[in-house]
Amino acid sequence: MGVRQAIKKLDAFPRAEDHLLQKTQSGAIVSIIGLVIMATLFLHELRYYLSTYTVHQMSVDLKRGETLPIHINMTFPSLPCDVLSVDAIDMSGKHEVDLDTNIWKAYTSASVLKTGTYHVNIQLRLNSDGYIIGTEFLTDLVEKGSSHDHGHHNHHQSGHKDVHVDHKDEHGDDKEKEEDLKQKSHLQGFNEETEKMVKKVKQAMANGEGCRVYGVLDVQRVAGNFHISVHGLNIFVAQMIFEGSNHVNVSHMIHDLSFGPKYPGIHNPLDDTVRILRGASGTFKYYIKIVPTEYKYISKDVLPTNQFSVTEYFSPMKEFDRSWPAVYFLYDLSPITVTIREERRSFLHFLTRLSAVLGGTFALTG
């Protein structure tokens, strides 16, 4: 009996006195309020338990021999699509001019037809208000009447030269006459197709047409740059269109610029960037530092991508500058990889928090 009595003394929940067991209206109101509070806290703790949080880790980047995807979506409100080209160069010595494989020129949103690894490029032309006013297929780009026009022009000159040499051989013209014919050939070297392109571009600029450039560049995973400019044009064609580099307006809006797929919480600092020039011209340079990133979902799926930071610089055109305005993106890669891992809180942690908030509420309202 002595043991049983000793155990009873350890009871932490003795029976309440009779007057404390009486039910009252005020007690019912307090009980209802307590139940509402406990239900609210339970749902909050449950959502907190089911949500995930991220853990960041850093390590040396060990990737080799992979490509770097560059997603571009930009609008040039003052330059028609026919004069714009996308060029890329990297430290490995690879230099590509007027890329059009996975790059589309658009006048807002464009449809892209894809079969296997081949793309049909569609170009959308914009008016000054940003509305679509035309759609064209970019097959040869005149190849936009420009970039390949330089080679065509040289070939054209070469053809004329052969004709004049033959003409001299047949008729015995003197050397002075041959030089005169060479000069005339040089002045008349632009064919009718180029003249039509020049007129078309001038008309488009007069109508306030712009161009959206978007797509994906797959470049070597080394430092390099890509730029969007009128550099694909033959210099004589560019001079005929703009009458000098000071008249090239490279105002632009960057809707999206990223170096891989997006993961939850990523922030690309150049998204929605607007740079408008009024009565001026110059070159924009964006210096980008790319940080390789891996995002590991709670489901164990891994998403390889990249973050980046950026600084920018604007160089105004001077009166006697021989270069032409452009928008440059100069990028370099960090040797450090950031791993972002999703994690969920343990079930014991959930039970501990739940017991604390529910027990505290019950004790407060009881």
DOKOL-987132 format. One record per residue (C-alpha): x, y, z; residue number from 1; chain. Coordinates in Angstrom, 1 decimal. Layout:
BEGIN
px=X&py=Y&pz=Z&num=NUM&cadena=A
...
***
This chain:
BEGIN
px=0.0&py=0.0&pz=0.0&num=1&cadena=A
px=2.8&py=2.4&pz=0.8&num=2&cadena=A
px=4.1&py=2.1&pz=-2.8&num=3&cadena=A
px=0.7&py=2.8&pz=-4.4&num=4&cadena=A
px=0.2&py=5.8&pz=-2.2&num=5&cadena=A
px=3.7&py=7.1&pz=-3.2&num=6&cadena=A
px=2.8&py=6.6&pz=-6.9&num=7&cadena=A
px=-0.4&py=8.5&pz=-6.5&num=8&cadena=A
px=1.5&py=11.5&pz=-5.1&num=9&cadena=A
px=3.3&py=11.7&pz=-8.4&num=10&cadena=A
px=0.1&py=12.4&pz=-10.3&num=11&cadena=A
px=0.6&py=15.7&pz=-12.1&num=12&cadena=A
px=-3.1&py=16.0&pz=-13.1&num=13&cadena=A
px=-5.2&py=15.6&pz=-10.1&num=14&cadena=A
px=-9.0&py=15.9&pz=-10.5&num=15&cadena=A
px=-10.3&py=19.4&pz=-10.5&num=16&cadena=A
px=-12.7&py=20.6&pz=-7.9&num=17&cadena=A
px=-16.4&py=20.5&pz=-8.7&num=18&cadena=A
px=-16.9&py=24.2&pz=-9.1&num=19&cadena=A
px=-14.2&py=24.2&pz=-11.9&num=20&cadena=A
px=-16.2&py=21.6&pz=-13.9&num=21&cadena=A
px=-19.3&py=23.7&pz=-14.3&num=22&cadena=A
px=-20.1&py=24.7&pz=-17.9&num=23&cadena=A
px=-20.7&py=28.4&pz=-18.6&num=24&cadena=A
px=-21.4&py=30.5&pz=-21.6&num=25&cadena=A
px=-18.2&py=32.5&pz=-21.2&num=26&cadena=A
px=-16.2&py=29.2&pz=-21.0&num=27&cadena=A
px=-17.8&py=28.0&pz=-24.2&num=28&cadena=A
px=-16.8&py=31.2&pz=-26.0&num=29&cadena=A
px=-13.2&py=30.9&pz=-24.7&num=30&cadena=A
px=-13.1&py=27.2&pz=-25.8&num=31&cadena=A
px=-14.3&py=28.1&pz=-29.3&num=32&cadena=A
px=-11.7&py=30.9&pz=-29.6&num=33&cadena=A
px=-9.1&py=28.4&pz=-28.5&num=34&cadena=A
px=-10.1&py=25.8&pz=-31.0&num=35&cadena=A
px=-10.0&py=28.4&pz=-33.8&num=36&cadena=A
px=-6.5&py=29.5&pz=-32.7&num=37&cadena=A
px=-5.3&py=25.9&pz=-32.5&num=38&cadena=A
px=-6.7&py=25.0&pz=-36.0&num=39&cadena=A
px=-5.0&py=28.1&pz=-37.5&num=40&cadena=A
px=-1.7&py=27.3&pz=-35.8&num=41&cadena=A
px=-2.0&py=23.6&pz=-36.9&num=42&cadena=A
px=-2.5&py=24.6&pz=-40.6&num=43&cadena=A
px=0.4&py=27.1&pz=-40.4&num=44&cadena=A
px=2.7&py=24.5&pz=-38.9&num=45&cadena=A
px=1.6&py=21.9&pz=-41.5&num=46&cadena=A
px=2.3&py=24.3&pz=-44.4&num=47&cadena=A
px=5.7&py=25.2&pz=-42.8&num=48&cadena=A
px=6.5&py=21.5&pz=-42.6&num=49&cadena=A
px=5.5&py=20.8&pz=-46.2&num=50&cadena=A
px=7.4&py=23.7&pz=-47.6&num=51&cadena=A
px=11.1&py=23.4&pz=-48.6&num=52&cadena=A
px=14.1&py=25.6&pz=-48.0&num=53&cadena=A
px=17.4&py=25.9&pz=-49.8&num=54&cadena=A
px=20.9&py=25.3&pz=-48.7&num=55&cadena=A
px=23.8&py=26.8&pz=-50.7&num=56&cadena=A
px=27.2&py=25.1&pz=-51.1&num=57&cadena=A
px=30.3&py=26.1&pz=-53.1&num=58&cadena=A
px=32.9&py=23.9&pz=-54.8&num=59&cadena=A
px=35.4&py=24.1&pz=-57.5&num=60&cadena=A
px=34.0&py=23.8&pz=-61.0&num=61&cadena=A
px=35.1&py=20.5&pz=-62.6&num=62&cadena=A
px=33.1&py=20.7&pz=-65.8&num=63&cadena=A
px=35.0&py=20.4&pz=-69.1&num=64&cadena=A
px=34.1&py=20.2&pz=-72.7&num=65&cadena=A
px=30.5&py=21.4&pz=-72.4&num=66&cadena=A
px=28.7&py=24.2&pz=-74.2&num=67&cadena=A
px=27.2&py=27.3&pz=-72.7&num=68&cadena=A
px=23.6&py=28.2&pz=-73.7&num=69&cadena=A
px=22.9&py=31.9&pz=-74.0&num=70&cadena=A
px=19.2&py=32.8&pz=-74.2&num=71&cadena=A
px=18.5&py=36.2&pz=-75.8&num=72&cadena=A
px=15.3&py=38.2&pz=-76.1&num=73&cadena=A
px=15.9&py=41.8&pz=-77.1&num=74&cadena=A
px=14.1&py=44.6&pz=-79.0&num=75&cadena=A
px=15.8&py=47.3&pz=-81.1&num=76&cadena=A
px=13.1&py=49.9&pz=-81.7&num=77&cadena=A
px=15.2&py=52.0&pz=-84.1&num=78&cadena=A
px=16.8&py=49.4&pz=-86.3&num=79&cadena=A
px=15.1&py=47.2&pz=-88.8&num=80&cadena=A
px=15.8&py=43.4&pz=-88.8&num=81&cadena=A
px=17.5&py=43.6&pz=-92.2&num=82&cadena=A
px=20.5&py=45.5&pz=-90.8&num=83&cadena=A
px=21.0&py=43.6&pz=-87.5&num=84&cadena=A
px=23.4&py=40.7&pz=-87.1&num=85&cadena=A
px=24.4&py=38.6&pz=-84.1&num=86&cadena=A
px=28.2&py=37.8&pz=-84.0&num=87&cadena=A
px=30.0&py=35.7&pz=-81.4&num=88&cadena=A
px=33.7&py=35.2&pz=-80.7&num=89&cadena=A
px=35.5&py=33.3&pz=-77.8&num=90&cadena=A
px=39.0&py=32.8&pz=-76.5&num=91&cadena=A
px=39.3&py=29.5&pz=-78.4&num=92&cadena=A
px=39.4&py=31.5&pz=-81.6&num=93&cadena=A
px=36.0&py=30.6&pz=-82.8&num=94&cadena=A
px=34.4&py=33.6&pz=-84.6&num=95&cadena=A
px=30.9&py=33.4&pz=-86.1&num=96&cadena=A
px=29.3&py=36.3&pz=-87.9&num=97&cadena=A
px=25.6&py=36.8&pz=-88.6&num=98&cadena=A
px=24.4&py=33.8&pz=-86.7&num=99&cadena=A
px=20.9&py=32.6&pz=-87.8&num=100&cadena=A
px=20.8&py=28.9&pz=-86.8&num=101&cadena=A
px=19.0&py=29.3&pz=-83.5&num=102&cadena=A
px=18.5&py=33.0&pz=-83.6&num=103&cadena=A
px=15.2&py=34.6&pz=-84.8&num=104&cadena=A
px=14.6&py=38.2&pz=-85.7&num=105&cadena=A
px=11.2&py=39.2&pz=-84.8&num=106&cadena=A
px=8.9&py=41.9&pz=-84.4&num=107&cadena=A
px=7.5&py=40.7&pz=-81.0&num=108&cadena=A
px=6.5&py=37.1&pz=-80.6&num=109&cadena=A
px=7.3&py=34.8&pz=-83.5&num=110&cadena=A
px=6.3&py=31.3&pz=-84.5&num=111&cadena=A
px=9.2&py=28.8&pz=-84.9&num=112&cadena=A
px=8.9&py=25.6&pz=-86.8&num=113&cadena=A
px=11.3&py=23.0&pz=-85.7&num=114&cadena=A
px=12.1&py=19.6&pz=-87.4&num=115&cadena=A
px=15.0&py=17.6&pz=-85.9&num=116&cadena=A
px=17.9&py=20.0&pz=-85.5&num=117&cadena=A
px=16.8&py=22.4&pz=-88.3&num=118&cadena=A
px=14.9&py=25.5&pz=-87.7&num=119&cadena=A
px=12.7&py=27.7&pz=-89.9&num=120&cadena=A
px=13.5&py=31.2&pz=-89.0&num=121&cadena=A
px=10.6&py=33.7&pz=-89.0&num=122&cadena=A
px=11.1&py=37.5&pz=-88.8&num=123&cadena=A
px=8.5&py=39.8&pz=-87.4&num=124&cadena=A
px=8.6&py=43.5&pz=-88.2&num=125&cadena=A
px=7.5&py=46.1&pz=-85.7&num=126&cadena=A
px=6.1&py=49.6&pz=-86.2&num=127&cadena=A
px=6.9&py=52.5&pz=-83.9&num=128&cadena=A
px=4.2&py=51.5&pz=-81.5&num=129&cadena=A
px=5.5&py=48.0&pz=-81.2&num=130&cadena=A
px=2.8&py=46.2&pz=-83.2&num=131&cadena=A
px=3.5&py=43.4&pz=-85.7&num=132&cadena=A
px=3.3&py=44.7&pz=-89.3&num=133&cadena=A
px=4.9&py=41.9&pz=-91.2&num=134&cadena=A
px=6.3&py=38.4&pz=-91.2&num=135&cadena=A
px=9.2&py=37.1&pz=-93.3&num=136&cadena=A
px=11.2&py=33.9&pz=-93.5&num=137&cadena=A
px=15.0&py=34.4&pz=-92.8&num=138&cadena=A
px=16.4&py=31.9&pz=-95.3&num=139&cadena=A
px=19.3&py=33.7&pz=-96.9&num=140&cadena=A
px=19.1&py=37.1&pz=-95.1&num=141&cadena=A
px=20.2&py=38.8&pz=-98.5&num=142&cadena=A
px=21.5&py=37.4&pz=-97.1&num=143&cadena=A
px=20.0&py=40.3&pz=-95.5&num=144&cadena=A
px=21.4&py=42.1&pz=-98.4&num=145&cadena=A
px=24.4&py=42.7&pz=-96.3&num=146&cadena=A
px=26.7&py=40.2&pz=-94.6&num=147&cadena=A
px=27.1&py=38.0&pz=-97.7&num=148&cadena=A
px=26.9&py=41.1&pz=-99.9&num=149&cadena=A
px=30.5&py=41.8&pz=-99.1&num=150&cadena=A
px=31.6&py=38.5&pz=-100.6&num=151&cadena=A
px=29.2&py=39.0&pz=-103.5&num=152&cadena=A
px=30.6&py=42.4&pz=-104.1&num=153&cadena=A
px=34.1&py=41.1&pz=-104.1&num=154&cadena=A
px=33.0&py=38.4&pz=-106.5&num=155&cadena=A
px=31.3&py=41.0&pz=-108.7&num=156&cadena=A
px=34.4&py=43.1&pz=-108.8&num=157&cadena=A
px=36.5&py=40.0&pz=-109.6&num=158&cadena=A
px=34.1&py=39.1&pz=-112.5&num=159&cadena=A
px=34.4&py=42.6&pz=-113.9&num=160&cadena=A
px=38.1&py=42.5&pz=-113.6&num=161&cadena=A
px=38.3&py=39.3&pz=-115.7&num=162&cadena=A
px=36.0&py=40.9&pz=-118.3&num=163&cadena=A
px=38.2&py=44.0&pz=-118.5&num=164&cadena=A
px=41.4&py=41.9&pz=-118.8&num=165&cadena=A
px=39.9&py=39.8&pz=-121.6&num=166&cadena=A
px=38.7&py=43.0&pz=-123.2&num=167&cadena=A
px=42.2&py=44.4&pz=-123.1&num=168&cadena=A
px=43.7&py=41.3&pz=-124.5&num=169&cadena=A
px=41.3&py=41.2&pz=-127.4&num=170&cadena=A
px=41.2&py=44.9&pz=-128.3&num=171&cadena=A
px=44.6&py=46.0&pz=-127.0&num=172&cadena=A
px=43.3&py=48.7&pz=-124.8&num=173&cadena=A
px=46.0&py=50.5&pz=-122.8&num=174&cadena=A
px=46.5&py=50.2&pz=-119.1&num=175&cadena=A
px=45.0&py=53.6&pz=-118.3&num=176&cadena=A
px=41.6&py=52.6&pz=-119.8&num=177&cadena=A
px=41.6&py=49.4&pz=-117.8&num=178&cadena=A
px=42.1&py=51.3&pz=-114.6&num=179&cadena=A
px=39.2&py=53.6&pz=-115.5&num=180&cadena=A
px=37.0&py=50.6&pz=-116.1&num=181&cadena=A
px=38.1&py=49.2&pz=-112.7&num=182&cadena=A
px=37.0&py=52.3&pz=-110.9&num=183&cadena=A
px=33.7&py=52.4&pz=-112.7&num=184&cadena=A
px=33.2&py=48.7&pz=-111.8&num=185&cadena=A
px=33.9&py=49.5&pz=-108.2&num=186&cadena=A
px=31.4&py=52.4&pz=-108.1&num=187&cadena=A
px=28.8&py=50.3&pz=-109.9&num=188&cadena=A
px=29.6&py=47.1&pz=-107.9&num=189&cadena=A
px=26.4&py=47.1&pz=-105.9&num=190&cadena=A
px=23.8&py=45.1&pz=-107.7&num=191&cadena=A
px=20.1&py=45.8&pz=-108.0&num=192&cadena=A
px=19.3&py=43.5&pz=-105.1&num=193&cadena=A
px=21.4&py=45.6&pz=-102.8&num=194&cadena=A
px=19.9&py=48.8&pz=-104.0&num=195&cadena=A
px=16.4&py=47.4&pz=-103.3&num=196&cadena=A
px=17.5&py=46.4&pz=-99.8&num=197&cadena=A
px=18.9&py=49.9&pz=-99.1&num=198&cadena=A
px=15.6&py=51.4&pz=-100.2&num=199&cadena=A
px=13.7&py=48.9&pz=-98.2&num=200&cadena=A
px=15.7&py=49.6&pz=-95.0&num=201&cadena=A
px=15.5&py=53.4&pz=-95.4&num=202&cadena=A
px=11.7&py=53.1&pz=-95.8&num=203&cadena=A
px=11.5&py=50.9&pz=-92.8&num=204&cadena=A
px=13.5&py=53.3&pz=-90.7&num=205&cadena=A
px=11.3&py=56.2&pz=-91.9&num=206&cadena=A
px=8.3&py=54.2&pz=-90.8&num=207&cadena=A
px=9.8&py=53.7&pz=-87.3&num=208&cadena=A
px=10.2&py=49.9&pz=-87.6&num=209&cadena=A
px=12.1&py=48.0&pz=-85.1&num=210&cadena=A
px=13.2&py=44.4&pz=-84.6&num=211&cadena=A
px=13.1&py=41.8&pz=-81.9&num=212&cadena=A
px=16.1&py=39.4&pz=-81.7&num=213&cadena=A
px=15.6&py=36.2&pz=-79.7&num=214&cadena=A
px=16.8&py=32.6&pz=-79.6&num=215&cadena=A
px=19.6&py=30.5&pz=-78.1&num=216&cadena=A
px=23.4&py=30.7&pz=-78.8&num=217&cadena=A
px=25.4&py=27.5&pz=-77.9&num=218&cadena=A
px=28.9&py=28.7&pz=-77.4&num=219&cadena=A
px=32.1&py=27.1&pz=-76.1&num=220&cadena=A
px=32.4&py=27.1&pz=-72.3&num=221&cadena=A
px=35.2&py=29.6&pz=-72.3&num=222&cadena=A
px=35.4&py=33.4&pz=-72.0&num=223&cadena=A
px=34.2&py=35.3&pz=-75.0&num=224&cadena=A
px=31.6&py=37.8&pz=-76.2&num=225&cadena=A
px=28.7&py=38.2&pz=-78.5&num=226&cadena=A
px=27.3&py=41.4&pz=-79.9&num=227&cadena=A
px=24.4&py=42.6&pz=-81.9&num=228&cadena=A
px=25.2&py=45.3&pz=-84.4&num=229&cadena=A
px=25.2&py=46.3&pz=-88.1&num=230&cadena=A
px=28.6&py=44.8&pz=-88.5&num=231&cadena=A
px=27.2&py=42.1&pz=-90.8&num=232&cadena=A
px=26.6&py=44.8&pz=-93.4&num=233&cadena=A
px=29.1&py=45.6&pz=-96.1&num=234&cadena=A
px=30.7&py=48.9&pz=-95.0&num=235&cadena=A
px=29.7&py=50.7&pz=-98.2&num=236&cadena=A
px=26.1&py=49.4&pz=-97.8&num=237&cadena=A
px=26.1&py=50.6&pz=-94.2&num=238&cadena=A
px=27.4&py=54.0&pz=-95.3&num=239&cadena=A
px=24.6&py=54.3&pz=-97.9&num=240&cadena=A
px=21.9&py=53.4&pz=-95.4&num=241&cadena=A
px=23.0&py=55.4&pz=-92.3&num=242&cadena=A
px=25.2&py=58.1&pz=-93.9&num=243&cadena=A
px=27.8&py=57.7&pz=-91.1&num=244&cadena=A
px=28.1&py=55.7&pz=-87.9&num=245&cadena=A
px=26.9&py=58.6&pz=-85.8&num=246&cadena=A
px=23.4&py=57.9&pz=-87.1&num=247&cadena=A
px=23.2&py=54.3&pz=-86.0&num=248&cadena=A
px=20.8&py=54.2&pz=-83.0&num=249&cadena=A
px=21.4&py=51.0&pz=-80.9&num=250&cadena=A
px=18.7&py=51.8&pz=-78.3&num=251&cadena=A
px=17.5&py=48.5&pz=-77.0&num=252&cadena=A
px=15.3&py=46.7&pz=-74.5&num=253&cadena=A
px=16.5&py=43.4&pz=-72.9&num=254&cadena=A
px=13.4&py=41.3&pz=-72.1&num=255&cadena=A
px=15.4&py=38.3&pz=-71.1&num=256&cadena=A
px=19.1&py=37.4&pz=-71.0&num=257&cadena=A
px=20.1&py=34.2&pz=-69.3&num=258&cadena=A
px=22.7&py=31.5&pz=-69.5&num=259&cadena=A
px=20.6&py=28.4&pz=-68.9&num=260&cadena=A
px=17.2&py=27.3&pz=-67.6&num=261&cadena=A
px=15.6&py=29.2&pz=-64.7&num=262&cadena=A
px=15.2&py=27.7&pz=-61.3&num=263&cadena=A
px=12.9&py=28.9&pz=-58.4&num=264&cadena=A
px=14.2&py=32.2&pz=-57.0&num=265&cadena=A
px=16.7&py=33.1&pz=-59.7&num=266&cadena=A
px=17.2&py=36.7&pz=-60.5&num=267&cadena=A
px=18.7&py=37.7&pz=-63.9&num=268&cadena=A
px=19.9&py=41.3&pz=-63.4&num=269&cadena=A
px=19.6&py=42.3&pz=-67.1&num=270&cadena=A
px=15.9&py=41.3&pz=-67.5&num=271&cadena=A
px=13.6&py=44.2&pz=-68.4&num=272&cadena=A
px=16.6&py=46.6&pz=-68.9&num=273&cadena=A
px=15.8&py=49.6&pz=-71.2&num=274&cadena=A
px=18.5&py=51.8&pz=-72.7&num=275&cadena=A
px=17.1&py=54.5&pz=-75.1&num=276&cadena=A
px=19.3&py=57.0&pz=-76.9&num=277&cadena=A
px=17.9&py=60.3&pz=-78.1&num=278&cadena=A
px=19.9&py=62.3&pz=-80.5&num=279&cadena=A
px=23.1&py=60.4&pz=-79.7&num=280&cadena=A
px=24.9&py=57.2&pz=-80.7&num=281&cadena=A
px=27.4&py=54.9&pz=-79.1&num=282&cadena=A
px=28.4&py=51.4&pz=-78.0&num=283&cadena=A
px=27.0&py=49.6&pz=-75.0&num=284&cadena=A
px=29.2&py=47.1&pz=-73.2&num=285&cadena=A
px=27.9&py=44.7&pz=-70.6&num=286&cadena=A
px=30.6&py=42.9&pz=-68.6&num=287&cadena=A
px=29.2&py=39.6&pz=-67.3&num=288&cadena=A
px=30.6&py=37.2&pz=-64.7&num=289&cadena=A
px=28.9&py=33.8&pz=-65.0&num=290&cadena=A
px=28.7&py=31.5&pz=-62.0&num=291&cadena=A
px=28.0&py=27.9&pz=-62.8&num=292&cadena=A
px=25.1&py=26.6&pz=-60.7&num=293&cadena=A
px=23.3&py=23.3&pz=-60.0&num=294&cadena=A
px=19.8&py=23.3&pz=-58.5&num=295&cadena=A
px=18.9&py=20.1&pz=-56.8&num=296&cadena=A
px=15.1&py=19.6&pz=-56.3&num=297&cadena=A
px=13.6&py=17.7&pz=-53.4&num=298&cadena=A
px=12.8&py=15.0&pz=-55.9&num=299&cadena=A
px=16.5&py=14.5&pz=-56.5&num=300&cadena=A
px=16.3&py=15.9&pz=-60.0&num=301&cadena=A
px=19.3&py=18.1&pz=-60.8&num=302&cadena=A
px=19.1&py=21.3&pz=-63.0&num=303&cadena=A
px=22.4&py=22.5&pz=-64.4&num=304&cadena=A
px=22.3&py=26.3&pz=-65.1&num=305&cadena=A
px=24.2&py=29.5&pz=-64.5&num=306&cadena=A
px=23.8&py=32.7&pz=-62.5&num=307&cadena=A
px=25.6&py=35.9&pz=-63.4&num=308&cadena=A
px=26.4&py=39.4&pz=-62.2&num=309&cadena=A
px=26.9&py=42.4&pz=-64.6&num=310&cadena=A
px=28.4&py=45.8&pz=-64.9&num=311&cadena=A
px=27.8&py=48.1&pz=-67.9&num=312&cadena=A
px=29.6&py=50.8&pz=-69.8&num=313&cadena=A
px=28.5&py=53.2&pz=-72.5&num=314&cadena=A
px=31.0&py=54.7&pz=-75.0&num=315&cadena=A
px=29.5&py=57.6&pz=-77.0&num=316&cadena=A
px=30.5&py=57.9&pz=-80.7&num=317&cadena=A
px=32.9&py=60.7&pz=-81.6&num=318&cadena=A
px=33.0&py=62.6&pz=-84.8&num=319&cadena=A
px=35.9&py=60.7&pz=-86.5&num=320&cadena=A
px=35.4&py=57.2&pz=-85.0&num=321&cadena=A
px=35.9&py=54.5&pz=-87.5&num=322&cadena=A
px=34.0&py=51.9&pz=-85.5&num=323&cadena=A
px=30.3&py=51.3&pz=-85.7&num=324&cadena=A
px=27.9&py=51.3&pz=-82.7&num=325&cadena=A
px=27.0&py=47.9&pz=-81.2&num=326&cadena=A
px=25.7&py=46.2&pz=-78.1&num=327&cadena=A
px=28.4&py=44.0&pz=-76.6&num=328&cadena=A
px=28.0&py=41.2&pz=-74.0&num=329&cadena=A
px=31.5&py=40.3&pz=-72.7&num=330&cadena=A
px=31.3&py=37.2&pz=-70.4&num=331&cadena=A
px=33.8&py=35.2&pz=-68.3&num=332&cadena=A
px=33.2&py=32.2&pz=-66.1&num=333&cadena=A
px=33.8&py=31.8&pz=-62.4&num=334&cadena=A
px=35.9&py=28.8&pz=-61.3&num=335&cadena=A
px=33.5&py=28.2&pz=-58.5&num=336&cadena=A
px=30.2&py=26.2&pz=-58.8&num=337&cadena=A
px=27.3&py=27.0&pz=-56.5&num=338&cadena=A
px=25.0&py=24.1&pz=-55.6&num=339&cadena=A
px=21.6&py=25.0&pz=-54.3&num=340&cadena=A
px=19.8&py=22.1&pz=-52.7&num=341&cadena=A
px=16.1&py=21.9&pz=-51.6&num=342&cadena=A
px=15.5&py=20.3&pz=-48.2&num=343&cadena=A
px=12.5&py=19.6&pz=-46.1&num=344&cadena=A
px=12.2&py=19.8&pz=-42.3&num=345&cadena=A
px=12.1&py=16.5&pz=-40.3&num=346&cadena=A
px=8.9&py=15.1&pz=-39.1&num=347&cadena=A
px=10.1&py=15.1&pz=-35.5&num=348&cadena=A
px=10.8&py=18.8&pz=-35.9&num=349&cadena=A
px=7.2&py=19.2&pz=-37.0&num=350&cadena=A
px=5.8&py=17.2&pz=-34.0&num=351&cadena=A
px=7.9&py=19.3&pz=-31.6&num=352&cadena=A
px=6.6&py=22.6&pz=-32.9&num=353&cadena=A
px=3.0&py=21.3&pz=-33.2&num=354&cadena=A
px=3.0&py=20.1&pz=-29.6&num=355&cadena=A
px=4.4&py=23.4&pz=-28.4&num=356&cadena=A
px=1.9&py=25.7&pz=-30.1&num=357&cadena=A
px=-1.2&py=23.5&pz=-29.5&num=358&cadena=A
px=-0.3&py=22.7&pz=-25.9&num=359&cadena=A
px=0.4&py=26.3&pz=-25.1&num=360&cadena=A
px=-2.9&py=27.4&pz=-26.6&num=361&cadena=A
px=-4.8&py=24.7&pz=-24.7&num=362&cadena=A
px=-3.1&py=25.8&pz=-21.4&num=363&cadena=A
px=-3.8&py=29.4&pz=-22.1&num=364&cadena=A
px=-7.5&py=29.0&pz=-22.9&num=365&cadena=A
px=-8.2&py=26.1&pz=-20.4&num=366&cadena=A
***
